[in-house]
Amino acid sequence: MSAFDDLLAFQRQTEALASVAGRLVWDQETVMPRGATEQRAEEMAAMESVLHERRTDPRIGEWLEAAQPRTEAEVRIAELIARDFQRTAKVPAKLAAEIARQTSLAQGIWADARANDAPQDFLPTLDNVLMLMREKATHLADGGDLYDALLDDYEPGAKGDDIAVLFDTMRPRLVALREDVLGADAQPAALTGHFAHDTQIRLARTCAAAFGYDWARGRLDIAVHPFSSGGWQDSRITTRVVESDPFNCFYSTIHEVGHSTYELGIDDDYAFTPLGRGVSMGVHESQSRIYENQMGRGRAFTGWLYQRMSDAFGGLSVTDADAFYATANRVTPGYIRTEADEVQYNLHIMLRFDLERDLVAGRLDVEDLPEAWNARFLRDFGVAVDRPANGALQDVHWSVGLFGYFPTYALGNVYAGCLNSAMRAAVPDLDAALARGEAGPGVEWLRENVQRHGGLLPPRILIEQATGAAISPEPLLDYLETKFGEIYRL
Amino acid sequence: MSAFDDLLAFQRQTEALASVAGRLVWDQETVMPRGATEQRAEEMAAMESVLHERRTDPRIGEWLEAAQPRTEAEVRIAELIARDFQRTAKVPAKLAAEIARQTSLAQGIWADARANDAPQDFLPTLDNVLMLMREKATHLADGGDLYDALLDDYEPGAKGDDIAVLFDTMRPRLVALREDVLGADAQPAALTGHFAHDTQIRLARTCAAAFGYDWARGRLDIAVHPFSSGGWQDSRITTRVVESDPFNCFYSTIHEVGHSTYELGIDDDYAFTPLGRGVSMGVHESQSRIYENQMGRGRAFTGWLYQRMSDAFGGLSVTDADAFYATANRVTPGYIRTEADEVQYNLHIMLRFDLERDLVAGRLDVEDLPEAWNARFLRDFGVAVDRPANGALQDVHWSVGLFGYFPTYALGNVYAGCLNSAMRAAVPDLDAALARGEAGPGVEWLRENVQRHGGLLPPRILIEQATGAAISPEPLLDYLETKFGEIYRL
């Protein structure tokens, strides 16, 4: 065996163990008995301990030194292993353990503070987490930008300054669109009624099948917060059911099918290597968003869904396909990111991105965060935040140390805009298929141009190669202005 | 930290990892997508590799050398860790790997041979597995008995010679009882009808609750071969549904509740130590059997079940509780161990026990096994085996190297007989409770006297301490003769 083969064999086993740890998380969120939390914590800690030991195994350094990769894929595998190994090596074990411990505690403190609307109960803890993450970033940055060092975990190669320029371009048009839409005379009706749990699940399965979900390599379960989990031969999705709001179930399902088919669409040869998973959070989100929004919430697919829902629920409060399309894309004011529509979602992200960059750079003190949040929210959304749980306390991310993660949601939307533009040009009959409940031609194009590559190509190169154009916010903004301009008759 | 604390901390993590591996097996048999077999095999292999490395870690020997256990529990923990460490050390790694490889292949070859009724396709493979297991036994036995060395994995401390004496005492009475029962005039009717899947599951959950199954620490799923999985805070059960035979579902459920509540009943302080699981296969089976048979198939509980089933299925083909009791305990001729009733089950085990002892001792050649099986079956059951799939090919055990496992099933029945006798004396109102669908008083007695001890006491001491008497086949045989004598009016 060559050094590269040794390295790869070791890595494959590490990836298999990481896959097992991921399966435990799925289990915990879907089927685990409620009394098993303490046991599961010990099991997860044991797995993490084994994984940490393997990821810092000094043999990796020796193998990398001696490895002579022979193909493009092998070169990239060695590069990605080296990248992770070096990043892990830069962070002192004691600091990594302290971060794990503090963020685990902080998550509970955050949940209590949010429940009690009591920011003062959480801010000292957040300050502590931020301090630890800045320390980690300092180790990782080698004198470079701290925020970029953290961002690199989620969107490798992206830079905070570039994202800031991108977002600053987008913000005025999104703020204007938001104002126009909410001020328009033509306001779509809400869907009202009772939508039985089992019927929703049955239709959610039909939606997943419409988007090509491979049931031989996946399954659908219920979770409080929908997520997808796993890859290669076993990528599972979850959804939730709100009996007054069936869109929640169907579009959560389609969103997770997007994440899941990305993983399932990766070349089998890359399984259990660093190429065998989505290349970045942004690209991942581009897949879930293009399934959910550009395809799932388009006029063609909602026309099909309107029929299916009418049949399944025996009549709807909205009685024609056009009105249903508008209802499925209804924009309403709201404080909460996770409930936001296509028009407002990115504004939520930009707010968090700017604030977290300021926090990491030391330009904003944690104690001033709620006020800064509220001022910015008023500026971008035209509304004052009514209570902390609807403001700076709403997201779990910062409590668990996820600084640098938020922008990948909006990057995903930007990528989805670019990909949608190219996909529509390449697959002119896509809407005709979607009107029949068949996303297949779109899914195929995405698999061929994005998904199958897994981690082979860096995010920017991947998207630009798929679209034949530089990444730009224009396609997304044009799409949003056209779509919502039409729905709201602007 | 003392050497013992170091040893225990290491062991806890190993146990947590083993628990994760067990959870993967549960996942595979219940919820895993069917296309994930290759991935799961790699995940399991990775877990096994980590576990093997930990179990042979030389530090265990050093810690054991320096350990100064302070309590009875610590002494036993050190003893059990030492026992496993020494056993693992005795088997060369190359042989262990070869056994893993060959038995994995053999299982598939066995399944094909059984499907095709073609023993000649399997016997050379079995010969190879037997050779490897004899080699392993030679390493383990230190010049002692080969069969005992294998048996020790499943029923620590038991000896083949003692079991042979025990079984030889039991056989004549069981053969006689079998003949009397099958020759009796009073033959109970079979239950006929269609029993809907969902109703069976609902009633299975009611049965599990009647036997005190803790839903906060468990769950019920469907599996091809019912099993239970896990312990401490998370012990799950499975059952199967045959729509023409509801007893299959209900008694599989109660059987697995017996296994599962044993694990859940162990003292919490023993969790993730060698004391935190059932002490032997025989004791485990004693719990599942006493739940299923002595309590579940008794007149009191079947009276309650008769009412529940009549209500749930809207009338039954058997129309009074007495006849239902007889039907639930119906004895019919059959070749298959897993379908056998209380009267015939142990005869199936004794046949296998004698044959596998002869195989391991070299007194019987594998090529002569089918003929020896058939001759013995004719002798004990009075019927000639009609085809190999109903004879020597019926069980998976030998193909995967499980020599020494079979007798634990019958030992479990013997223990259950002893425990039932003591439990009935200690809990005189148990039948009154069972008639109300409440096994609680019996379950409590078993928890207090057997289950809570986990691995603290060796099997024989545990049972003798619980019953206040030496282990004997008499209580089981008396119970069977009384029960079936009454049902069959002998």
Chai-1 contact restraints between the chains, C-beta under 6 A:
chainA,res_idxA,chainB,res_idxB,connection_type,confidence,min_distance_angstrom,max_distance_angstrom,comment,restraint_id
A,Q13,B,A46,contact,1.0,0.0,6.0,A-B,restraint_1
A,A16,B,E42,contact,1.0,0.0,6.0,A-B,restraint_2
A,A16,B,E43,contact,1.0,0.0,6.0,A-B,restraint_3
A,A16,B,A46,contact,1.0,0.0,6.0,A-B,restraint_4
A,L17,B,A46,contact,1.0,0.0,6.0,A-B,restraint_5
A,S19,B,E43,contact,1.0,0.0,6.0,A-B,restraint_6
A,V20,B,E43,contact,1.0,0.0,6.0,A-B,restraint_7
A,P33,B,A216,contact,1.0,0.0,6.0,A-B,restraint_8
A,P33,B,R217,contact,1.0,0.0,6.0,A-B,restraint_9
A,P33,B,G218,contact,1.0,0.0,6.0,A-B,restraint_10
A,P33,B,R219,contact,1.0,0.0,6.0,A-B,restraint_11
A,P33,B,D234,contact,1.0,0.0,6.0,A-B,restraint_12
A,R34,B,A216,contact,1.0,0.0,6.0,A-B,restraint_13
A,G35,B,A216,contact,1.0,0.0,6.0,A-B,restraint_14
A,G35,B,R217,contact,1.0,0.0,6.0,A-B,restraint_15
A,G35,B,Q233,contact,1.0,0.0,6.0,A-B,restraint_16
A,A36,B,Q233,contact,1.0,0.0,6.0,A-B,restraint_17
A,A36,B,D234,contact,1.0,0.0,6.0,A-B,restraint_18
A,Q39,B,W232,contact,1.0,0.0,6.0,A-B,restraint_19
A,Q39,B,Q233,contact,1.0,0.0,6.0,A-B,restraint_20
A,Q39,B,D234,contact,1.0,0.0,6.0,A-B,restraint_21
A,E42,B,A16,contact,1.0,0.0,6.0,A-B,restraint_22
A,E43,B,A16,contact,1.0,0.0,6.0,A-B,restraint_23
A,E43,B,S19,contact,1.0,0.0,6.0,A-B,restraint_24
A,E43,B,V20,contact,1.0,0.0,6.0,A-B,restraint_25
A,A46,B,Q13,contact,1.0,0.0,6.0,A-B,restraint_26
A,A46,B,A16,contact,1.0,0.0,6.0,A-B,restraint_27
A,A46,B,L17,contact,1.0,0.0,6.0,A-B,restraint_28
A,V50,B,V50,contact,1.0,0.0,6.0,A-B,restraint_29
A,A216,B,P33,contact,1.0,0.0,6.0,A-B,restraint_30
A,A216,B,R34,contact,1.0,0.0,6.0,A-B,restraint_31
A,A216,B,G35,contact,1.0,0.0,6.0,A-B,restraint_32
A,R217,B,P33,contact,1.0,0.0,6.0,A-B,restraint_33
A,R217,B,G35,contact,1.0,0.0,6.0,A-B,restraint_34
A,G218,B,P33,contact,1.0,0.0,6.0,A-B,restraint_35
A,R219,B,P33,contact,1.0,0.0,6.0,A-B,restraint_36
A,W232,B,Q39,contact,1.0,0.0,6.0,A-B,restraint_37
A,Q233,B,G35,contact,1.0,0.0,6.0,A-B,restraint_38
A,Q233,B,A36,contact,1.0,0.0,6.0,A-B,restraint_39
A,Q233,B,Q39,contact,1.0,0.0,6.0,A-B,restraint_40
A,D234,B,P33,contact,1.0,0.0,6.0,A-B,restraint_41
A,D234,B,A36,contact,1.0,0.0,6.0,A-B,restraint_42
A,D234,B,Q39,contact,1.0,0.0,6.0,A-B,restraint_43
